[in-house]
Amino acid sequence: MEMEGIEPSPLTPSKTPISTKSAARCGALDDKNDAELAKLIEVWPTLPEKIETKITALVQTHEHETESR
């Protein structure tokens, strides 16, 4: 009798290459902000953890201030 069940995909997460390209566009940003965001996305993997933490904290602070208005 053959085993039946969930068969692993040939593209299991451990074998699936992670794309280094990020070209998704939602149209919600203007050209200036889009270019700045694209640059941030481009350099994010190379940023020291300390810098990532500070950027994340800035965004969270902004969200908190925006919610309290």
Secondary structure, DSSP 8 states (H G I E B T S, - for coil): ----S----TT-TTTS----------S-S-HHHHHHHHHHHHHGGGS-HHHHHHHHHHHHHHHHHHHT-
